[in-house]
């Protein structure tokens, strides 16, 4: 049923729709947030709750762009 779902052309169409919906300014923020979420999830899975994870040291401070 889903065997041909992730073909390169399909992914390009999905990315084009995301670009139209969110705009080029928001996509880096969305990507950074998604990457941070994945890193935190992987750390939590590897940590097994043995110690508190310090997320702030892995992520550089956010620099807001004012225009």
mmJSON file of the N, C-alpha and C atoms, coordinates in Angstrom:
{"data_MODEL":{"atom_site":{
"group_PDB":["ATOM","ATOM","ATOM","ATOM","ATOM","ATOM","ATOM","ATOM","ATOM","ATOM","ATOM","ATOM","ATOM","ATOM","ATOM","ATOM","ATOM","ATOM","ATOM","ATOM","ATOM","ATOM","ATOM","ATOM","ATOM","ATOM","ATOM","ATOM","ATOM","ATOM","ATOM","ATOM","ATOM","ATOM","ATOM","ATOM","ATOM","ATOM","ATOM","ATOM","ATOM","ATOM","ATOM","ATOM","ATOM","ATOM","ATOM","ATOM","ATOM","ATOM","ATOM","ATOM","ATOM","ATOM","ATOM","ATOM","ATOM","ATOM","ATOM","ATOM","ATOM","ATOM","ATOM","ATOM","ATOM","ATOM","ATOM","ATOM","ATOM","ATOM","ATOM","ATOM","ATOM","ATOM","ATOM","ATOM","ATOM","ATOM","ATOM","ATOM","ATOM","ATOM","ATOM","ATOM","ATOM","ATOM","ATOM","ATOM","ATOM","ATOM","ATOM","ATOM","ATOM","ATOM","ATOM","ATOM","ATOM","ATOM","ATOM","ATOM","ATOM","ATOM","ATOM","ATOM","ATOM","ATOM","ATOM","ATOM","ATOM","ATOM","ATOM","ATOM","ATOM","ATOM","ATOM","ATOM","ATOM","ATOM","ATOM","ATOM","ATOM","ATOM","ATOM","ATOM","ATOM","ATOM","ATOM","ATOM","ATOM","ATOM","ATOM","ATOM","ATOM","ATOM","ATOM","ATOM","ATOM","ATOM","ATOM","ATOM","ATOM","ATOM","ATOM","ATOM","ATOM","ATOM","ATOM","ATOM","ATOM","ATOM","ATOM","ATOM","ATOM","ATOM","ATOM","ATOM","ATOM","ATOM","ATOM","ATOM","ATOM","ATOM","ATOM","ATOM","ATOM","ATOM","ATOM","ATOM","ATOM","ATOM","ATOM","ATOM","ATOM","ATOM","ATOM","ATOM","ATOM","ATOM","ATOM","ATOM","ATOM","ATOM","ATOM","ATOM","ATOM","ATOM","ATOM","ATOM","ATOM","ATOM","ATOM","ATOM","ATOM","ATOM","ATOM","ATOM","ATOM","ATOM","ATOM","ATOM","ATOM"],
"id":[1,2,3,4,5,6,7,8,9,10,11,12,13,14,15,16,17,18,19,20,21,22,23,24,25,26,27,28,29,30,31,32,33,34,35,36,37,38,39,40,41,42,43,44,45,46,47,48,49,50,51,52,53,54,55,56,57,58,59,60,61,62,63,64,65,66,67,68,69,70,71,72,73,74,75,76,77,78,79,80,81,82,83,84,85,86,87,88,89,90,91,92,93,94,95,96,97,98,99,100,101,102,103,104,105,106,107,108,109,110,111,112,113,114,115,116,117,118,119,120,121,122,123,124,125,126,127,128,129,130,131,132,133,134,135,136,137,138,139,140,141,142,143,144,145,146,147,148,149,150,151,152,153,154,155,156,157,158,159,160,161,162,163,164,165,166,167,168,169,170,171,172,173,174,175,176,177,178,179,180,181,182,183,184,185,186,187,188,189,190,191,192,193,194,195,196,197,198,199,200,201],
"type_symbol":["N","C","C","N","C","C","N","C","C","N","C","C","N","C","C","N","C","C","N","C","C","N","C","C","N","C","C","N","C","C","N","C","C","N","C","C","N","C","C","N","C","C","N","C","C","N","C","C","N","C","C","N","C","C","N","C","C","N","C","C","N","C","C","N","C","C","N","C","C","N","C","C","N","C","C","N","C","C","N","C","C","N","C","C","N","C","C","N","C","C","N","C","C","N","C","C","N","C","C","N","C","C","N","C","C","N","C","C","N","C","C","N","C","C","N","C","C","N","C","C","N","C","C","N","C","C","N","C","C","N","C","C","N","C","C","N","C","C","N","C","C","N","C","C","N","C","C","N","C","C","N","C","C","N","C","C","N","C","C","N","C","C","N","C","C","N","C","C","N","C","C","N","C","C","N","C","C","N","C","C","N","C","C","N","C","C","N","C","C","N","C","C","N","C","C","N","C","C","N","C","C"],
"label_atom_id":["N","CA","C","N","CA","C","N","CA","C","N","CA","C","N","CA","C","N","CA","C","N","CA","C","N","CA","C","N","CA","C","N","CA","C","N","CA","C","N","CA","C","N","CA","C","N","CA","C","N","CA","C","N","CA","C","N","CA","C","N","CA","C","N","CA","C","N","CA","C","N","CA","C","N","CA","C","N","CA","C","N","CA","C","N","CA","C","N","CA","C","N","CA","C","N","CA","C","N","CA","C","N","CA","C","N","CA","C","N","CA","C","N","CA","C","N","CA","C","N","CA","C","N","CA","C","N","CA","C","N","CA","C","N","CA","C","N","CA","C","N","CA","C","N","CA","C","N","CA","C","N","CA","C","N","CA","C","N","CA","C","N","CA","C","N","CA","C","N","CA","C","N","CA","C","N","CA","C","N","CA","C","N","CA","C","N","CA","C","N","CA","C","N","CA","C","N","CA","C","N","CA","C","N","CA","C","N","CA","C","N","CA","C","N","CA","C","N","CA","C","N","CA","C","N","CA","C","N","CA","C","N","CA","C"],
"label_alt_id":[null,null,null,null,null,null,null,null,null,null,null,null,null,null,null,null,null,null,null,null,null,null,null,null,null,null,null,null,null,null,null,null,null,null,null,null,null,null,null,null,null,null,null,null,null,null,null,null,null,null,null,null,null,null,null,null,null,null,null,null,null,null,null,null,null,null,null,null,null,null,null,null,null,null,null,null,null,null,null,null,null,null,null,null,null,null,null,null,null,null,null,null,null,null,null,null,null,null,null,null,null,null,null,null,null,null,null,null,null,null,null,null,null,null,null,null,null,null,null,null,null,null,null,null,null,null,null,null,null,null,null,null,null,null,null,null,null,null,null,null,null,null,null,null,null,null,null,null,null,null,null,null,null,null,null,null,null,null,null,null,null,null,null,null,null,null,null,null,null,null,null,null,null,null,null,null,null,null,null,null,null,null,null,null,null,null,null,null,null,null,null,null,null,null,null,null,null,null,null,null,null],
"label_comp_id":["UNK","UNK","UNK","UNK","UNK","UNK","UNK","UNK","UNK","UNK","UNK","UNK","UNK","UNK","UNK","UNK","UNK","UNK","UNK","UNK","UNK","UNK","UNK","UNK","UNK","UNK","UNK","UNK","UNK","UNK","UNK","UNK","UNK","UNK","UNK","UNK","UNK","UNK","UNK","UNK","UNK","UNK","UNK","UNK","UNK","UNK","UNK","UNK","UNK","UNK","UNK","UNK","UNK","UNK","UNK","UNK","UNK","UNK","UNK","UNK","UNK","UNK","UNK","UNK","UNK","UNK","UNK","UNK","UNK","UNK","UNK","UNK","UNK","UNK","UNK","UNK","UNK","UNK","UNK","UNK","UNK","UNK","UNK","UNK","UNK","UNK","UNK","UNK","UNK","UNK","UNK","UNK","UNK","UNK","UNK","UNK","UNK","UNK","UNK","UNK","UNK","UNK","UNK","UNK","UNK","UNK","UNK","UNK","UNK","UNK","UNK","UNK","UNK","UNK","UNK","UNK","UNK","UNK","UNK","UNK","UNK","UNK","UNK","UNK","UNK","UNK","UNK","UNK","UNK","UNK","UNK","UNK","UNK","UNK","UNK","UNK","UNK","UNK","UNK","UNK","UNK","UNK","UNK","UNK","UNK","UNK","UNK","UNK","UNK","UNK","UNK","UNK","UNK","UNK","UNK","UNK","UNK","UNK","UNK","UNK","UNK","UNK","UNK","UNK","UNK","UNK","UNK","UNK","UNK","UNK","UNK","UNK","UNK","UNK","UNK","UNK","UNK","UNK","UNK","UNK","UNK","UNK","UNK","UNK","UNK","UNK","UNK","UNK","UNK","UNK","UNK","UNK","UNK","UNK","UNK","UNK","UNK","UNK","UNK","UNK","UNK"],
"label_asym_id":["A","A","A","A","A","A","A","A","A","A","A","A","A","A","A","A","A","A","A","A","A","A","A","A","A","A","A","A","A","A","A","A","A","A","A","A","A","A","A","A","A","A","A","A","A","A","A","A","A","A","A","A","A","A","A","A","A","A","A","A","A","A","A","A","A","A","A","A","A","A","A","A","A","A","A","A","A","A","A","A","A","A","A","A","A","A","A","A","A","A","A","A","A","A","A","A","A","A","A","A","A","A","A","A","A","A","A","A","A","A","A","A","A","A","A","A","A","A","A","A","A","A","A","A","A","A","A","A","A","A","A","A","A","A","A","A","A","A","A","A","A","A","A","A","A","A","A","A","A","A","A","A","A","A","A","A","A","A","A","A","A","A","A","A","A","A","A","A","A","A","A","A","A","A","A","A","A","A","A","A","A","A","A","A","A","A","A","A","A","A","A","A","A","A","A","A","A","A","A","A","A"],
"label_entity_id":["1","1","1","1","1","1","1","1","1","1","1","1","1","1","1","1","1","1","1","1","1","1","1","1","1","1","1","1","1","1","1","1","1","1","1","1","1","1","1","1","1","1","1","1","1","1","1","1","1","1","1","1","1","1","1","1","1","1","1","1","1","1","1","1","1","1","1","1","1","1","1","1","1","1","1","1","1","1","1","1","1","1","1","1","1","1","1","1","1","1","1","1","1","1","1","1","1","1","1","1","1","1","1","1","1","1","1","1","1","1","1","1","1","1","1","1","1","1","1","1","1","1","1","1","1","1","1","1","1","1","1","1","1","1","1","1","1","1","1","1","1","1","1","1","1","1","1","1","1","1","1","1","1","1","1","1","1","1","1","1","1","1","1","1","1","1","1","1","1","1","1","1","1","1","1","1","1","1","1","1","1","1","1","1","1","1","1","1","1","1","1","1","1","1","1","1","1","1","1","1","1"],
"label_seq_id":[1,1,1,2,2,2,3,3,3,4,4,4,5,5,5,6,6,6,7,7,7,8,8,8,9,9,9,10,10,10,11,11,11,12,12,12,13,13,13,14,14,14,15,15,15,16,16,16,17,17,17,18,18,18,19,19,19,20,20,20,21,21,21,22,22,22,23,23,23,24,24,24,25,25,25,26,26,26,27,27,27,28,28,28,29,29,29,30,30,30,31,31,31,32,32,32,33,33,33,34,34,34,35,35,35,36,36,36,37,37,37,38,38,38,39,39,39,40,40,40,41,41,41,42,42,42,43,43,43,44,44,44,45,45,45,46,46,46,47,47,47,48,48,48,49,49,49,50,50,50,51,51,51,52,52,52,53,53,53,54,54,54,55,55,55,56,56,56,57,57,57,58,58,58,59,59,59,60,60,60,61,61,61,62,62,62,63,63,63,64,64,64,65,65,65,66,66,66,67,67,67],
"pdbx_PDB_ins_code":[null,null,null,null,null,null,null,null,null,null,null,null,null,null,null,null,null,null,null,null,null,null,null,null,null,null,null,null,null,null,null,null,null,null,null,null,null,null,null,null,null,null,null,null,null,null,null,null,null,null,null,null,null,null,null,null,null,null,null,null,null,null,null,null,null,null,null,null,null,null,null,null,null,null,null,null,null,null,null,null,null,null,null,null,null,null,null,null,null,null,null,null,null,null,null,null,null,null,null,null,null,null,null,null,null,null,null,null,null,null,null,null,null,null,null,null,null,null,null,null,null,null,null,null,null,null,null,null,null,null,null,null,null,null,null,null,null,null,null,null,null,null,null,null,null,null,null,null,null,null,null,null,null,null,null,null,null,null,null,null,null,null,null,null,null,null,null,null,null,null,null,null,null,null,null,null,null,null,null,null,null,null,null,null,null,null,null,null,null,null,null,null,null,null,null,null,null,null,null,null,null],
"Cartn_x":[0.799,0.0,0.851,1.889,2.751,4.127,4.264,5.57,6.272,5.555,6.179,6.019,5.766,5.434,6.609,7.809,8.95,9.9,9.363,10.183,10.708,11.83,12.416,11.461,10.672,9.732,8.683,8.225,7.247,7.851,9.082,9.741,9.939,10.261,10.432,9.104,8.008,6.699,6.339,6.61,6.337,7.154,8.429,9.271,8.803,8.349,7.836,6.576,5.703,4.491,4.852,5.817,6.253,6.851,7.585,8.165,7.08,6.048,4.945,4.165,3.906,3.086,3.829,5.074,5.798,6.675,7.077,7.942,9.403,10.308,11.729,12.307,11.664,12.182,11.949,10.856,10.493,11.101,11.455,11.944,13.204,14.196,15.358,14.986,14.044,13.611,12.896,12.085,11.378,12.373,13.351,14.374,15.202,15.564,16.349,15.537,14.277,13.417,13.236,13.073,12.93,14.215,15.352,16.631,16.863,16.52,16.672,15.782,14.566,13.644,14.184,14.728,15.283,16.48,17.375,18.531,18.097,17.126,16.639,16.019,15.273,14.658,15.723,16.749,17.821,18.568,18.84,19.523,18.679,17.39,16.503,16.453,16.45,16.434,17.742,18.865,20.163,20.386,19.807,20.033,19.278,18.118,17.276,16.941,16.934,16.541,17.586,18.836,19.87,20.356,20.359,20.819,20.035,20.106,19.406,20.222,19.562,20.231,20.26,21.426,21.57,21.461,20.291,20.052,20.685,20.858,21.324,22.752,23.585,24.976,25.117,24.122,24.197,23.679,22.862,22.21,22.788,23.329,23.856,22.73,23.048,22.006,21.344,20.063,19.304,19.566,19.834,20.061,18.895,18.072,16.913,17.361,16.75,17.045,15.971,16.391,15.427,15.654,14.567,14.697,13.757],
"Cartn_y":[-1.19,0.0,1.267,1.303,2.481,2.243,1.27,0.877,1.962,2.802,3.828,5.229,5.321,6.602,7.567,7.09,7.976,7.985,8.135,8.291,9.72,9.967,11.314,12.407,12.131,13.135,13.485,12.495,12.746,13.623,13.344,14.151,15.592,15.779,17.139,17.889,17.211,17.852,18.218,17.334,17.619,18.808,18.865,19.998,21.301,21.233,22.438,22.95,22.052,22.457,23.064,22.466,23.02,24.411,24.614,25.926,26.955,26.569,27.483,27.807,26.798,26.999,27.796,27.422,28.044,29.207,29.248,30.316,30.017,30.672,30.376,30.845,31.775,32.262,31.305,30.575,29.676,28.281,27.874,26.506,26.196,27.11,26.781,26.594,27.39,27.248,25.917,25.537,24.263,23.105,23.189,22.145,22.049,23.198,23.194,22.598,22.946,22.39,20.893,20.448,19.013,18.265,18.837,18.214,18.146,19.214,19.24,18.177,18.043,17.047,15.637,15.37,14.043,13.761,14.778,14.602,14.328,15.08,14.885,13.505,13.069,11.744,10.656,10.781,9.779,9.761,10.948,11.008,10.382,10.648,10.077,8.559,8.053,6.606,5.97,6.648,6.11,6.275,7.303,7.625,6.681,6.239,5.363,5.973,7.301,7.971,7.947,7.648,7.558,8.919,9.916,11.241,12.299,13.516,14.617,15.051,15.283,15.677,17.187,17.745,19.184,19.525,19.992,20.296,21.609,22.517,23.856,23.858,22.94,22.951,22.482,21.705,21.189,22.171,23.099,24.012,25.413,26.007,27.362,28.354,29.469,30.454,30.962,31.19,31.644,33.124,33.442,34.828,35.279,36.161,36.662,37.664,37.532,38.457,39.53,40.764,41.863,42.624,42.862,43.571,44.748],
"Cartn_z":[0.0,0.0,0.0,0.854,0.947,0.339,-0.523,-1.028,-1.85,-2.571,-3.386,-2.813,-1.514,-0.9,-0.852,-0.566,-0.37,-1.564,-2.717,-3.903,-3.942,-4.615,-4.631,-5.115,-6.107,-6.606,-5.557,-4.81,-3.753,-2.664,-2.298,-1.265,-1.724,-2.989,-3.528,-3.48,-3.81,-3.753,-2.313,-1.375,0.035,0.51,0.153,0.541,-0.102,-1.348,-2.008,-1.317,-0.919,-0.2,1.149,1.849,3.135,2.947,1.887,1.605,1.344,0.627,0.339,1.614,2.43,3.629,4.691,4.987,6.093,5.66,4.412,3.934,4.222,3.493,3.649,4.984,5.655,6.931,8.083,8.05,9.145,9.018,7.816,7.631,8.441,8.527,9.371,10.846,11.339,12.721,12.934,11.98,12.078,12.04,11.143,11.057,12.321,12.889,14.132,15.274,15.342,16.39,16.244,15.02,14.771,15.126,14.736,15.068,16.563,17.275,18.731,19.368,18.874,19.412,19.219,18.051,17.782,18.675,18.84,19.729,21.162,21.651,23.015,23.179,22.192,22.257,22.297,21.438,21.427,22.748,23.314,24.612,25.706,25.684,26.693,26.572,25.351,25.16,25.624,25.369,25.779,27.271,27.856,29.26,30.197,29.825,30.645,32.005,32.111,33.339,34.44,34.133,35.164,35.637,34.77,35.164,34.4,34.918,34.259,33.047,31.924,30.696,30.617,30.319,30.175,28.698,28.284,26.884,26.463,27.379,27.037,26.499,26.926,26.466,25.018,24.523,23.163,22.118,22.542,21.605,21.79,20.725,20.86,21.147,21.785,22.078,20.807,20.888,19.73,19.481,18.226,17.852,16.998,17.582,16.852,15.796,14.634,13.544,13.539,13.684,13.603,12.307,11.629,10.354,10.304],
"occupancy":[1.0,1.0,1.0,1.0,1.0,1.0,1.0,1.0,1.0,1.0,1.0,1.0,1.0,1.0,1.0,1.0,1.0,1.0,1.0,1.0,1.0,1.0,1.0,1.0,1.0,1.0,1.0,1.0,1.0,1.0,1.0,1.0,1.0,1.0,1.0,1.0,1.0,1.0,1.0,1.0,1.0,1.0,1.0,1.0,1.0,1.0,1.0,1.0,1.0,1.0,1.0,1.0,1.0,1.0,1.0,1.0,1.0,1.0,1.0,1.0,1.0,1.0,1.0,1.0,1.0,1.0,1.0,1.0,1.0,1.0,1.0,1.0,1.0,1.0,1.0,1.0,1.0,1.0,1.0,1.0,1.0,1.0,1.0,1.0,1.0,1.0,1.0,1.0,1.0,1.0,1.0,1.0,1.0,1.0,1.0,1.0,1.0,1.0,1.0,1.0,1.0,1.0,1.0,1.0,1.0,1.0,1.0,1.0,1.0,1.0,1.0,1.0,1.0,1.0,1.0,1.0,1.0,1.0,1.0,1.0,1.0,1.0,1.0,1.0,1.0,1.0,1.0,1.0,1.0,1.0,1.0,1.0,1.0,1.0,1.0,1.0,1.0,1.0,1.0,1.0,1.0,1.0,1.0,1.0,1.0,1.0,1.0,1.0,1.0,1.0,1.0,1.0,1.0,1.0,1.0,1.0,1.0,1.0,1.0,1.0,1.0,1.0,1.0,1.0,1.0,1.0,1.0,1.0,1.0,1.0,1.0,1.0,1.0,1.0,1.0,1.0,1.0,1.0,1.0,1.0,1.0,1.0,1.0,1.0,1.0,1.0,1.0,1.0,1.0,1.0,1.0,1.0,1.0,1.0,1.0,1.0,1.0,1.0,1.0,1.0,1.0],
"B_iso_or_equiv":[0.0,0.0,0.0,0.0,0.0,0.0,0.0,0.0,0.0,0.0,0.0,0.0,0.0,0.0,0.0,0.0,0.0,0.0,0.0,0.0,0.0,0.0,0.0,0.0,0.0,0.0,0.0,0.0,0.0,0.0,0.0,0.0,0.0,0.0,0.0,0.0,0.0,0.0,0.0,0.0,0.0,0.0,0.0,0.0,0.0,0.0,0.0,0.0,0.0,0.0,0.0,0.0,0.0,0.0,0.0,0.0,0.0,0.0,0.0,0.0,0.0,0.0,0.0,0.0,0.0,0.0,0.0,0.0,0.0,0.0,0.0,0.0,0.0,0.0,0.0,0.0,0.0,0.0,0.0,0.0,0.0,0.0,0.0,0.0,0.0,0.0,0.0,0.0,0.0,0.0,0.0,0.0,0.0,0.0,0.0,0.0,0.0,0.0,0.0,0.0,0.0,0.0,0.0,0.0,0.0,0.0,0.0,0.0,0.0,0.0,0.0,0.0,0.0,0.0,0.0,0.0,0.0,0.0,0.0,0.0,0.0,0.0,0.0,0.0,0.0,0.0,0.0,0.0,0.0,0.0,0.0,0.0,0.0,0.0,0.0,0.0,0.0,0.0,0.0,0.0,0.0,0.0,0.0,0.0,0.0,0.0,0.0,0.0,0.0,0.0,0.0,0.0,0.0,0.0,0.0,0.0,0.0,0.0,0.0,0.0,0.0,0.0,0.0,0.0,0.0,0.0,0.0,0.0,0.0,0.0,0.0,0.0,0.0,0.0,0.0,0.0,0.0,0.0,0.0,0.0,0.0,0.0,0.0,0.0,0.0,0.0,0.0,0.0,0.0,0.0,0.0,0.0,0.0,0.0,0.0,0.0,0.0,0.0,0.0,0.0,0.0],
"pdbx_formal_charge":[null,null,null,null,null,null,null,null,null,null,null,null,null,null,null,null,null,null,null,null,null,null,null,null,null,null,null,null,null,null,null,null,null,null,null,null,null,null,null,null,null,null,null,null,null,null,null,null,null,null,null,null,null,null,null,null,null,null,null,null,null,null,null,null,null,null,null,null,null,null,null,null,null,null,null,null,null,null,null,null,null,null,null,null,null,null,null,null,null,null,null,null,null,null,null,null,null,null,null,null,null,null,null,null,null,null,null,null,null,null,null,null,null,null,null,null,null,null,null,null,null,null,null,null,null,null,null,null,null,null,null,null,null,null,null,null,null,null,null,null,null,null,null,null,null,null,null,null,null,null,null,null,null,null,null,null,null,null,null,null,null,null,null,null,null,null,null,null,null,null,null,null,null,null,null,null,null,null,null,null,null,null,null,null,null,null,null,null,null,null,null,null,null,null,null,null,null,null,null,null,null],
"auth_seq_id":[1,1,1,2,2,2,3,3,3,4,4,4,5,5,5,6,6,6,7,7,7,8,8,8,9,9,9,10,10,10,11,11,11,12,12,12,13,13,13,14,14,14,15,15,15,16,16,16,17,17,17,18,18,18,19,19,19,20,20,20,21,21,21,22,22,22,23,23,23,24,24,24,25,25,25,26,26,26,27,27,27,28,28,28,29,29,29,30,30,30,31,31,31,32,32,32,33,33,33,34,34,34,35,35,35,36,36,36,37,37,37,38,38,38,39,39,39,40,40,40,41,41,41,42,42,42,43,43,43,44,44,44,45,45,45,46,46,46,47,47,47,48,48,48,49,49,49,50,50,50,51,51,51,52,52,52,53,53,53,54,54,54,55,55,55,56,56,56,57,57,57,58,58,58,59,59,59,60,60,60,61,61,61,62,62,62,63,63,63,64,64,64,65,65,65,66,66,66,67,67,67],
"auth_comp_id":["UNK","UNK","UNK","UNK","UNK","UNK","UNK","UNK","UNK","UNK","UNK","UNK","UNK","UNK","UNK","UNK","UNK","UNK","UNK","UNK","UNK","UNK","UNK","UNK","UNK","UNK","UNK","UNK","UNK","UNK","UNK","UNK","UNK","UNK","UNK","UNK","UNK","UNK","UNK","UNK","UNK","UNK","UNK","UNK","UNK","UNK","UNK","UNK","UNK","UNK","UNK","UNK","UNK","UNK","UNK","UNK","UNK","UNK","UNK","UNK","UNK","UNK","UNK","UNK","UNK","UNK","UNK","UNK","UNK","UNK","UNK","UNK","UNK","UNK","UNK","UNK","UNK","UNK","UNK","UNK","UNK","UNK","UNK","UNK","UNK","UNK","UNK","UNK","UNK","UNK","UNK","UNK","UNK","UNK","UNK","UNK","UNK","UNK","UNK","UNK","UNK","UNK","UNK","UNK","UNK","UNK","UNK","UNK","UNK","UNK","UNK","UNK","UNK","UNK","UNK","UNK","UNK","UNK","UNK","UNK","UNK","UNK","UNK","UNK","UNK","UNK","UNK","UNK","UNK","UNK","UNK","UNK","UNK","UNK","UNK","UNK","UNK","UNK","UNK","UNK","UNK","UNK","UNK","UNK","UNK","UNK","UNK","UNK","UNK","UNK","UNK","UNK","UNK","UNK","UNK","UNK","UNK","UNK","UNK","UNK","UNK","UNK","UNK","UNK","UNK","UNK","UNK","UNK","UNK","UNK","UNK","UNK","UNK","UNK","UNK","UNK","UNK","UNK","UNK","UNK","UNK","UNK","UNK","UNK","UNK","UNK","UNK","UNK","UNK","UNK","UNK","UNK","UNK","UNK","UNK","UNK","UNK","UNK","UNK","UNK","UNK"],
"auth_asym_id":["A","A","A","A","A","A","A","A","A","A","A","A","A","A","A","A","A","A","A","A","A","A","A","A","A","A","A","A","A","A","A","A","A","A","A","A","A","A","A","A","A","A","A","A","A","A","A","A","A","A","A","A","A","A","A","A","A","A","A","A","A","A","A","A","A","A","A","A","A","A","A","A","A","A","A","A","A","A","A","A","A","A","A","A","A","A","A","A","A","A","A","A","A","A","A","A","A","A","A","A","A","A","A","A","A","A","A","A","A","A","A","A","A","A","A","A","A","A","A","A","A","A","A","A","A","A","A","A","A","A","A","A","A","A","A","A","A","A","A","A","A","A","A","A","A","A","A","A","A","A","A","A","A","A","A","A","A","A","A","A","A","A","A","A","A","A","A","A","A","A","A","A","A","A","A","A","A","A","A","A","A","A","A","A","A","A","A","A","A","A","A","A","A","A","A","A","A","A","A","A","A"],
"auth_atom_id":["N","CA","C","N","CA","C","N","CA","C","N","CA","C","N","CA","C","N","CA","C","N","CA","C","N","CA","C","N","CA","C","N","CA","C","N","CA","C","N","CA","C","N","CA","C","N","CA","C","N","CA","C","N","CA","C","N","CA","C","N","CA","C","N","CA","C","N","CA","C","N","CA","C","N","CA","C","N","CA","C","N","CA","C","N","CA","C","N","CA","C","N","CA","C","N","CA","C","N","CA","C","N","CA","C","N","CA","C","N","CA","C","N","CA","C","N","CA","C","N","CA","C","N","CA","C","N","CA","C","N","CA","C","N","CA","C","N","CA","C","N","CA","C","N","CA","C","N","CA","C","N","CA","C","N","CA","C","N","CA","C","N","CA","C","N","CA","C","N","CA","C","N","CA","C","N","CA","C","N","CA","C","N","CA","C","N","CA","C","N","CA","C","N","CA","C","N","CA","C","N","CA","C","N","CA","C","N","CA","C","N","CA","C","N","CA","C","N","CA","C","N","CA","C","N","CA","C","N","CA","C","N","CA","C"],
"pdbx_PDB_model_num":[1,1,1,1,1,1,1,1,1,1,1,1,1,1,1,1,1,1,1,1,1,1,1,1,1,1,1,1,1,1,1,1,1,1,1,1,1,1,1,1,1,1,1,1,1,1,1,1,1,1,1,1,1,1,1,1,1,1,1,1,1,1,1,1,1,1,1,1,1,1,1,1,1,1,1,1,1,1,1,1,1,1,1,1,1,1,1,1,1,1,1,1,1,1,1,1,1,1,1,1,1,1,1,1,1,1,1,1,1,1,1,1,1,1,1,1,1,1,1,1,1,1,1,1,1,1,1,1,1,1,1,1,1,1,1,1,1,1,1,1,1,1,1,1,1,1,1,1,1,1,1,1,1,1,1,1,1,1,1,1,1,1,1,1,1,1,1,1,1,1,1,1,1,1,1,1,1,1,1,1,1,1,1,1,1,1,1,1,1,1,1,1,1,1,1,1,1,1,1,1,1]
}}}
